[in-house]
Amino acid sequence: MSDAQLLACSQCKRLAGHLAQVRKDFPDYHARPVPPFGAQAPKLLIVGLAPGMHGANRTGRPFTGDYAGILLYETLHKHGLANQARGDDPSDGLKLKHCRITNAVKCLPPQNKPLPAEVKQCNGYLRAEIAALPKGATLFALGNISHQAILRALDLKLKLFPFKHGACHELPGGQALFDSYHCSRYNTNTRRLTPQMFDAVVAAIARRIR
């Protein structure tokens, strides 16, 4: 699936209508489906939930320009998976090493909450992204919705691989799925997720893929 095909997607009518309104309200925003970003043959695929209104929906690059990206890119840089610690703008020179970032839902949902049917509709894109990964690649789910989307894309039963922060699930075919709470402002402000907790998961992933 090419980026051009993804950018033209309007399968979810609610999301397409929402983005059309956003483009009117914010003419300078990307306000379209957000393609993946990073290495072309990654050892690690990071899966978030969906673009943020003033982050990826504005910039067109996952986790770029919003609060969640601060912790994500700082931690990836610390463990040698990015060439710099900040990702504020698509022209900032940020490059990912051995990893790629995508979302379970490619379009900005109203109130940042995609409907289950929208997650399911968008799963074909994630399925194709996972199928294109090198053999034995590692998957990293940011939040339970992303965790479940990955399992559905692999045709695996959700009950066999329950979401738990810090868990590492060994999957058929030599892949592994790591779980973390999403690095959202809400989770970090409430201390549900601390930088130390997130760092521990990324450190374990870095050890595995090396």
C-alpha positions as CSV (number, residue, x, y, z in Angstrom):
1,M,0.0,0.0,0.0
2,S,1.6,3.3,-1.1
3,D,1.5,6.6,0.8
4,A,-0.5,8.1,-2.1
5,Q,-3.2,5.4,-1.8
6,L,-3.4,6.0,2.0
7,L,-3.6,9.8,1.6
8,A,-6.6,9.3,-0.7
9,C,-8.5,7.0,1.6
10,S,-12.0,8.1,2.7
11,Q,-13.4,4.8,3.7
12,C,-14.6,6.0,7.1
13,K,-17.2,8.6,6.4
14,R,-17.3,10.1,9.9
15,L,-13.5,10.6,9.9
16,A,-13.4,11.9,6.3
17,G,-16.1,14.4,7.1
18,H,-14.3,15.4,10.3
19,L,-11.0,16.0,8.3
20,A,-12.9,18.0,5.7
21,Q,-14.1,20.4,8.4
22,V,-10.6,20.6,10.0
23,R,-9.1,21.5,6.6
24,K,-11.6,24.4,6.4
25,D,-10.9,25.5,10.0
26,F,-7.1,25.0,9.7
27,P,-6.1,25.4,6.0
28,D,-2.4,25.0,6.8
29,Y,-2.9,21.6,8.5
30,H,-2.1,18.2,6.9
31,A,-5.6,17.0,7.9
32,R,-5.5,13.8,5.9
33,P,-4.5,10.2,6.7
34,V,-1.0,10.2,8.2
35,P,1.5,7.7,6.6
36,P,4.0,5.7,8.6
37,F,7.4,7.2,9.2
38,G,10.9,5.6,9.7
39,A,13.1,2.9,8.3
40,Q,12.0,1.1,5.2
41,A,12.9,-2.4,6.5
42,P,12.6,-1.9,10.3
43,K,13.4,-4.4,13.0
44,L,10.7,-2.6,15.1
45,L,7.3,-1.3,14.2
46,I,5.8,1.1,16.8
47,V,2.0,1.3,16.7
48,G,0.2,4.3,18.2
49,L,-3.5,5.0,18.3
50,A,-4.3,7.8,15.9
51,P,-3.0,11.3,14.9
52,G,-3.4,14.1,17.4
53,M,-5.3,17.2,16.4
54,H,-2.4,19.6,16.7
55,G,0.4,17.0,16.3
56,A,0.5,14.5,13.5
57,N,-2.8,15.8,12.0
58,R,-1.1,19.2,11.7
59,T,2.4,18.1,10.6
60,G,1.6,14.9,8.6
61,R,4.2,12.8,10.5
62,P,3.4,10.4,13.4
63,F,4.0,11.8,16.9
64,T,5.4,15.1,15.5
65,G,4.5,18.3,17.1
66,D,2.5,17.0,20.0
67,Y,3.2,16.2,23.7
68,A,3.2,12.4,23.2
69,G,6.1,12.7,20.8
70,I,8.3,14.3,23.3
71,L,8.7,11.2,25.5
72,L,8.6,8.8,22.5
73,Y,11.4,10.5,20.5
74,E,13.6,11.3,23.6
75,T,13.4,7.6,24.6
76,L,14.1,6.3,21.1
77,H,17.1,8.6,20.9
78,K,18.4,7.5,24.3
79,H,18.5,3.9,23.1
80,G,20.0,4.6,19.7
81,L,16.8,4.3,17.7
82,A,16.7,7.9,16.5
83,N,19.4,10.4,15.5
84,Q,18.0,13.1,17.7
85,A,15.8,13.6,20.7
86,R,13.2,15.9,19.3
87,G,10.7,15.6,16.5
88,D,8.8,18.9,16.2
89,D,8.5,19.4,12.5
90,P,8.9,17.1,9.4
91,S,11.8,19.3,8.2
92,D,13.8,18.9,11.4
93,G,16.1,16.2,10.2
94,L,14.8,13.5,12.5
95,K,15.7,10.0,11.3
96,L,14.7,6.7,12.9
97,K,17.2,3.8,13.1
98,H,15.9,0.2,12.7
99,C,12.3,1.3,13.5
100,R,9.2,2.7,12.0
101,I,6.1,4.4,13.5
102,T,2.5,4.1,12.4
103,N,-1.0,4.3,14.0
104,A,-3.8,1.8,14.3
105,V,-6.1,4.5,12.9
106,K,-4.5,6.8,10.2
107,C,-7.0,9.7,10.5
108,L,-7.7,12.1,13.3
109,P,-10.9,11.0,15.1
110,P,-13.3,13.4,16.9
111,Q,-12.3,13.8,20.6
112,N,-9.3,11.6,19.8
113,K,-11.6,8.5,20.1
114,P,-12.0,6.3,17.1
115,L,-15.0,4.1,16.9
116,P,-14.4,0.3,17.0
117,A,-15.7,0.1,13.4
118,E,-13.1,2.6,12.3
119,V,-10.3,0.7,14.0
120,K,-11.5,-2.4,12.2
121,Q,-11.8,-0.6,8.8
122,C,-8.3,0.8,9.1
123,N,-6.8,-2.6,10.1
124,G,-6.1,-3.5,6.5
125,Y,-3.4,-0.9,6.3
126,L,-1.8,-2.2,9.5
127,R,-2.0,-5.7,8.2
128,A,-0.1,-4.8,5.1
129,E,2.5,-2.9,7.1
130,I,3.1,-5.9,9.4
131,A,3.2,-8.3,6.5
132,A,6.0,-6.2,4.9
133,L,8.2,-6.4,7.9
134,P,11.4,-8.5,7.9
135,K,11.1,-11.9,9.4
136,G,11.3,-11.9,13.2
137,A,10.5,-8.2,13.5
138,T,9.4,-6.8,16.9
139,L,6.1,-5.0,17.4
140,F,5.5,-2.3,20.1
141,A,1.9,-1.4,21.0
142,L,1.2,2.0,22.6
143,G,-2.0,1.3,24.5
144,N,-4.6,-1.5,24.4
145,I,-6.4,-0.4,21.3
146,S,-3.2,-0.6,19.3
147,H,-2.3,-3.9,21.0
148,Q,-5.6,-5.4,19.9
149,A,-5.3,-3.9,16.4
150,I,-1.9,-5.7,16.0
151,L,-3.4,-9.0,17.1
152,R,-6.3,-8.6,14.7
153,A,-3.9,-7.8,11.8
154,L,-2.1,-11.1,12.6
155,D,-5.4,-13.1,12.9
156,L,-4.5,-13.9,16.5
157,K,-7.0,-14.4,19.4
158,L,-7.1,-11.4,21.7
159,K,-7.7,-13.6,24.8
160,L,-4.4,-15.4,24.3
161,F,-2.3,-12.3,24.5
162,P,-3.8,-9.9,27.1
163,F,-2.6,-6.3,27.2
164,K,-0.3,-5.5,30.2
165,H,2.2,-2.6,30.5
166,G,5.7,-4.0,30.2
167,A,4.6,-7.4,28.8
168,C,6.4,-9.2,26.0
169,H,4.3,-11.6,24.1
170,E,6.1,-14.2,21.9
171,L,4.1,-14.6,18.7
172,P,4.0,-17.3,16.1
173,G,6.6,-16.9,13.4
174,G,9.3,-15.5,15.7
175,Q,7.8,-12.1,16.2
176,A,7.4,-10.5,19.6
177,L,4.8,-7.9,20.8
178,F,5.7,-5.5,23.6
179,D,3.1,-3.5,25.4
180,S,3.2,0.0,27.0
181,Y,0.6,2.5,28.2
182,H,0.3,5.2,25.6
183,C,2.8,8.1,26.1
184,S,-0.1,10.6,26.0
185,R,-0.2,13.8,28.1
186,Y,-3.0,12.4,30.2
187,N,-1.1,9.2,31.1
188,T,2.1,11.0,31.9
189,N,0.4,13.8,33.9
190,T,-1.6,11.3,36.0
191,R,1.6,9.2,36.4
192,R,0.0,6.2,35.0
193,L,3.0,6.1,32.8
194,T,6.3,7.6,34.0
195,P,9.4,8.2,31.9
196,Q,11.1,5.5,33.9
197,M,8.3,3.0,33.1
198,F,8.5,3.8,29.4
199,D,12.2,3.7,29.3
200,A,12.3,0.2,30.8
201,V,10.1,-1.1,28.0
202,V,12.1,0.6,25.2
203,A,15.3,-0.6,26.8
204,A,14.0,-4.2,26.7
205,I,13.0,-3.8,23.0
206,A,16.4,-2.3,22.1
207,R,18.2,-5.3,23.7
208,R,16.0,-7.7,21.8
209,I,16.4,-6.2,18.3
210,R,20.1,-6.0,18.7
